[in-house]
Amino acid sequence: MDNHITSICLALFIAAASLLAMPAYAASPQNPCTGPSALLALLDRPTIGDSSCVVPDGKTVLEAGIASGRLSGPTGGPFDNGPNAEFRWGLPAQTELVWLPPDFQYQQNDAAPGRPAATEQGFGATTLGIKHELGYNAHWQWTVEGLATLPSGNPVYGSHGLGGAFNGIVSYGHGPFGASLMLGVTSQTEPTTAGGERYQSLNPDFVVTWLSTPRLQFYAEAYGQTHTGYGRGWGSDADGGVQYLVNRNLEVDLEEGVRLQGNLGGFASYTGAGLGVLF
């Protein structure tokens, strides 16, 4: 095990032990993660940025979706991926465990001079994590999370080595309007076929929401990375969409995303749909 992997494992272990050791605090009527629209605040999807809310103790959240779009670049063709699944389990002390199973990616690269059209497909990496809500008041909420990307997936879309991320999330709410800022630091590796090199990045993410009715919420998001891969610089994307609360335990959503600059995510644009369920 190299020094990078050892450091990531040690940091995640210390973070997990520290968070689980923190005492729980009593909920209040002002808790932004409760109420008739609680599931809309609780879900991580469809945004790239994660929610500042954690799953209640003893509950489980399943989130999943599919996306279809076009790759960036002169040879970029269509792509599809899914299920974009995330399982979250609520623990005591305002803490949750997170499991992101691998996505399946299917893409077509258009022909170019000296290069034939090609089709690629395969599974991405698996990610595990832990999230802890630090506290809240009438308008603000603070949360931290740690994530570990396992050496997994196929050589084209997977992770060659162990990756790690640490995110701080601050959210603000006032009436039907909300805003959230997530700032993360990551250490990841390229897929094996891309060389498997390690790179680090600082990742800002900003989301605004408008709850037009207790069941209907609109959102817009902009996010970026200082490095989108080994030897690559800044990249940024934007997305927006709508979420509908079918009932207190089921949400459905639609979204559109576009590339702003660089090669973050590898796409030019995409359309997505999904759902969230609270058990």
N, C-alpha and C positions, 0 to 999 in steps of 0.2 A: 504494500500500500504506500503510495507516494505521499510527500508532505502536503500537497493540496488536498488530497482525499482525507488524510488524517485531520487536518485543520477543520475541514467542513464538518466531518462527523463529530469532532469534539465540540465545535460551536453549537451545532444543532442539539447535541445531548445536553449541554449546559443550559441552553435556552429552554428546552423542554422541561428539565428538572426544576428550573427556576419558576417557570410559569405555573406548573402544577403545584408548587409549594406556596403560591400566593393565596391568601385567604379570599373567600368569596365575599361579596358585599350584597346588601339587600337591594332588590329592585325597587324602583319608585314609579309612580304614575307617569313620570316624564321619560321613562326609558324609551328611546327611539326604536327599539326592536320589538315593541309590543303594540297591540291594538288591532283593529280590523284589517289594516293593510300591512301587517307585520311581515308577511312573506315577501312582499316587494322590496322591503328594506333588507331582509335577511339574505336574499340570493346573491351569489357571486356573479352569475351570468345575467344578462348577455354581455356585460362589459368585460374588458380585459382586466381592469382594476377590480380587486376583491372588496366585498362589503366590510364595513367596520363592525357589523353585528356577528355574533357567534350563535351557533345552533343551541337551543335550550337543552339543559341537562336531560338525558334520557331520550331525546328526539333524534331523528335522522333526516337528512335532506339529500335528495337525488336531483342532480341537474344534468341535462343532456341536450344535444342539438346537432344539427347538420349545417354545413356551409357549402356553397357552390359559387365559383367565381372564375377569374382569369388571372394567370400569373403575370408578373411584371417582366419587362425586358422584351427585346425584339423577337425572341423565339417563344415567348410565353403563351401557352395554350390554356385550355380550361382545366379546372381542378375541382375535386369534391373531397370533403373530409367529414368524419364523424366517428364516434358519437359525441365527441367533446364532453365526455361524462365526468362528473365529480360527485363523490360520495363524502358526506360530512356527518360526523357523529358528535353530539353534544356531551360534554363531560362536566363534572362539578367545577367550581371556581371560575366560571365564565370562560371556559376553554373548550376547544373542539379539535378533533382529529380529522385530517383530510387525506383522501386518496383520489388521485387522478389517474385512471387506467389509460393505456395507450390509445391514441386515435389511429384510425386507418386513413391513409392519404392515397388518392388516385389522381394522377395528373398526366397531361399530354403536352409535350414540347413540340412546337411547330417546326417545320423544316426551315433550314437556313442554308446559304451557300456553303457547300462542303460538309453539310451536316443533315442527315435524314431526320424525319419526324420520329419521335420516340414516346413510349408510354412507360411510366414508372408507378409503382404502387408498393405499399408496405406500412408497417406499424411504427409509430413514434415511441417515445420513452414513457416510463412510468414515474410518477411523482408522489411523494408522501410528505405530509406537513402537519404542523400544529399552529393554531391561532388562539390568541388570548386577548380578551377585551380588558383594557386597563381601567377604564372608567368613563363617565359621562356626566353632563349637567343639562340644563334646560335646552341648550342648542348644540353643544359640542360632544364628540365622542372620540376616544383614542384607542387604537388597537395595534398589536404587533403580531407578526407571523413569521415562521421559519419553514422553508421548503427544501426537500432533498430530491434531486432528479437522479434516478438510478441508472447505472450503465445498462441500458436495455434498448429494445427496438431493433429495427433492421438497419443495415449499414447506411442506407440512404437518408432515413428520417429519424433514426434513433440518436442516443447519446453515447459517445465513445467511452466516456468516463463519468465519474460521479460529479454532479453539479449541486450547487447550493444557492439559496436566495434568502435574504432577510428583508422584510417589508414593514414599514411603518405607515399606518393609515389614520388620517384625521378627517372626520366628516362634520358637516355643519347643516343644521336644519332649521327652517323658520316657516311655519305654516306649510303650504304645499310645495315649497321650494327647498331643494337640498343641493349640497355640493360636497365632493369628496376628493381629497388629494392622497395618493399613494406614492411613496418614494421608496424604491428598492435598490439593493445592491446584489449583484449576482456574480457567480463564477461558474461558467458552463464550458462544455466541450463541444466541438463540431461533430457531426456524424462521421463515422469511420471513412466513408468514401470521399469526404471533404478534407480528410487529413487528421481528424480527431484532435486538433489543437485546442488548447484551453485559452479562454479570453474572459475578461471581466467587464462589467458594465454598470452604469448608474441609470436607473429607469424611472422617470417621472410619469405619472398618470393622473389626469384631471377629469372628473365627471360632474355634470350638472343634471338634476332631475326636476320634473314638474309633475306632481300628483294631481291630475286634473279632476279626477273623482276618486273615491276610495278604492275603486277597482282598476283604474286606468292610469298608467304612468308613462311619460315620455322622457327620454334621456339623450344626452350628447356627450361624447368623450373624445379626448385627444391624448395621445401617449407617445413615448419615444424611448430610445435606448442610445446611450453614447457610443456603444459598439454593438453592431448587429451580427458580428461574427469575427473570427480571427483575421486581423489585418483590415477589417472594415470599420468605417466610422459611423457617424450619427444616422439614425433612421427614425421616421415618425409616421404615424397613421392616425386616422380619425374614424369614428363610427357613430351611429345614432339609431334609435329605434323606439319601439313601443312595447310595453308589457301589459298584459291583461290578467287580472285575478279572477279565475273562474269561480273559485270559492276560497276559503281561508287556507286551504292546504294544496291548491293547484294553481300554477301560473303558466301562461303561454306567452311567447314573445316573437317578434320579427325585428331584424336589424339589417343595416347596410353599412359596409365598411369600405374605405378607400385609402390608398397609399398617398402620403403627402411628400415624402422624400426618402432617399436611401432605399434599403431593401429589407425592411423590418417585416417579417412574416412571409416575404417572397411573393406577395400578391399585388395586383393592380387595383382590384375591387372584388367584392364578394357580397352575396346575399345569404343570410342565415335565418334559421328558425329553431325554436327549442321550447323546453318546458322546465319547470321546477316543481318538485313534490315534497311536501313535509309529512313525515310519518310520525 
